[in-house]
Amino acid sequence: MSIKDSLKIIQDRIEKVKNLNGINQKTEIIAVTKTHPFLTIDECYSCGVRSIGENKVQEAAEKFTTPLPIDLKKRFIGHLQTNKVNKCIDLFDTIDSVDTVRLAKKISKRSNQLERPTPVLLEINTTNEPQKKGFSLKQTEEILKCFELTGLVVQGLMTIGPKGRNEKLIRKSFSQLKNLFIEINRQRPDGYKKLTELSMGMSGDYEIAVQEGSTQVRIGTALFGKRIK
């Protein structure tokens, strides 16, 4: 199946979920192009995709040597080591996986040096799985510290749902992120921009994520087939 056909199926399923549940918010499809060649990015763009996700700085550096369309947003979605922050900021438009205050401070410092704010999402470990990165749901104070950093534009929150197909656990993970999203916006002082993005849902659970309020879904396998090793 072509990328164009797969994309149409995903778009139709998202619209069906929205219509059945009376949902009006936007849902952006981020094509997870990690491990796929540059031609895949080019094909996604020709099909109307305007955001891609990569999770390794070095891999992206090799791909991005070929000029990309100016309106194609490059999102870093993997775990970012602090020693790769400078290179990541040079390559990507957003960093969607800020998982500690330490990392946020490093991004802030570099962004201030460049006099160019960096849009970010804060990663939340809603499933409390030890192998996953991210702030815990209880670290509200730590999360709020990120908003105080100059050079950092916190646009929203992201999470990765639990492994497996237990819909109850998946839904709980996403609803908890939505509740935290609401609570943080409630605590933000007047005059500060509110969070607008909820990035949750991947190939196996994006329909549930849309039901729970996701504004961004990260799609790889459902769009391209099984990952290339």
Order of alpha helices (4+ residues) and beta strands (2+ residues): alpha-beta-alpha-beta-alpha-beta-alpha-beta-alpha-beta-alpha-beta-alpha-beta-alpha-beta-alpha
